[in-house]
Amino acid sequence: MKLVWFVPEDALDTTRDAVFEAGGGRIGEYTRCSWYAAGIGTFFGGEGTAPTLGESGREERVAELRVETVVPEGRIRDAIVALRLAHPYEEPAYDVYPLVDQ
């Protein structure tokens, strides 16, 4: 599986460490494998939200990193739980993609 998440730069290592400790990031005999790139995330926090960055009630634009790593299918739930616990956002954004071995 491929796990992708979006995180502010200062939380990059914390989230990567959590996902790696949960079983992600291994390719053959290599560990802690990941890829990341910078971009801008946008969101509008509705009533009752408490954004880590910016404030609710207005659209925010935040510098973030898109982080990707592989996770064995049997460890994906553990990796997501670890990511959510380590992530600074109230509602972290992440995607899970199945990978096909050809």
C-alpha positions as CSV (number, residue, x, y, z in Angstrom):
1,M,0.0,0.0,0.0
2,K,1.1,3.6,-0.5
3,L,0.3,6.0,2.3
4,V,0.3,9.7,1.5
5,W,-0.2,12.5,4.0
6,F,0.1,16.3,4.2
7,V,2.0,17.9,7.1
8,P,3.7,21.2,8.1
9,E,7.5,21.0,7.8
10,D,8.1,21.1,11.5
11,A,6.1,17.9,12.0
12,L,7.7,16.0,9.1
13,D,10.1,13.9,11.2
14,T,7.6,13.2,14.0
15,T,5.0,11.8,11.5
16,R,7.6,9.9,9.5
17,D,9.0,8.3,12.7
18,A,5.5,7.2,13.8
19,V,4.7,5.6,10.4
20,F,8.1,3.9,10.2
21,E,7.7,2.5,13.8
22,A,4.3,1.1,12.8
23,G,5.8,-0.9,9.9
24,G,6.0,1.6,7.0
25,G,8.9,2.7,4.8
26,R,10.6,-0.7,4.0
27,I,11.6,-1.5,0.5
28,G,13.7,-4.7,0.4
29,E,16.6,-4.3,2.7
30,Y,16.1,-0.5,2.9
31,T,14.2,1.1,5.8
32,R,12.8,4.6,6.4
33,C,12.1,5.0,2.7
34,S,9.9,8.0,1.8
35,W,9.5,10.9,-0.6
36,Y,8.2,14.4,0.1
37,A,7.7,17.6,-1.8
38,A,6.5,21.1,-0.8
39,G,3.1,22.6,-1.7
40,I,0.3,24.8,-0.4
41,G,-2.7,23.3,1.4
42,T,-6.0,25.2,1.7
43,F,-8.9,24.8,4.1
44,F,-11.8,26.6,5.6
45,G,-12.4,25.7,9.3
46,G,-16.1,25.8,10.1
47,E,-17.8,26.6,13.4
48,G,-16.4,24.6,16.3
49,T,-13.0,23.9,14.6
50,A,-9.6,24.6,16.2
51,P,-7.0,24.7,13.4
52,T,-3.4,24.2,14.4
53,L,-2.4,26.8,11.8
54,G,-4.6,29.8,10.9
55,E,-8.1,30.3,12.4
56,S,-11.6,29.1,11.8
57,G,-14.1,31.1,9.8
58,R,-11.8,32.0,6.9
59,E,-10.0,30.2,4.1
60,E,-6.3,29.5,5.0
61,R,-3.4,28.7,2.8
62,V,-0.6,26.8,4.5
63,A,2.8,25.6,3.4
64,E,2.8,21.8,3.7
65,L,4.8,18.8,2.6
66,R,3.2,15.9,0.8
67,V,4.8,12.7,2.2
68,E,4.7,9.3,0.6
69,T,5.8,5.9,1.8
70,V,5.0,2.2,1.3
71,V,3.3,0.2,4.0
72,P,2.5,-3.6,4.0
73,E,-1.2,-4.2,3.6
74,G,-1.3,-5.9,7.0
75,R,0.2,-2.9,8.7
76,I,-1.8,-0.1,7.1
77,R,-4.3,0.4,9.9
78,D,-1.4,0.6,12.5
79,A,0.4,3.1,10.3
80,I,-2.7,5.3,10.0
81,V,-3.4,5.2,13.7
82,A,0.3,6.1,14.4
83,L,0.1,8.9,11.8
84,R,-3.0,10.4,13.3
85,L,-1.6,10.3,16.8
86,A,1.7,12.0,15.7
87,H,0.1,14.6,13.4
88,P,-0.4,18.1,14.8
89,Y,-3.7,18.7,12.8
90,E,-7.1,18.3,14.3
91,E,-8.1,16.5,11.0
92,P,-5.1,15.3,9.2
93,A,-5.5,14.6,5.5
94,Y,-4.1,11.3,4.2
95,D,-4.7,8.9,1.3
96,V,-4.1,5.2,0.9
97,Y,-3.5,3.7,-2.5
98,P,-3.3,0.0,-3.4
99,L,-0.1,-1.0,-5.3
100,V,0.1,-3.7,-7.9
101,D,3.2,-5.8,-8.1
102,Q,3.8,-6.6,-11.8
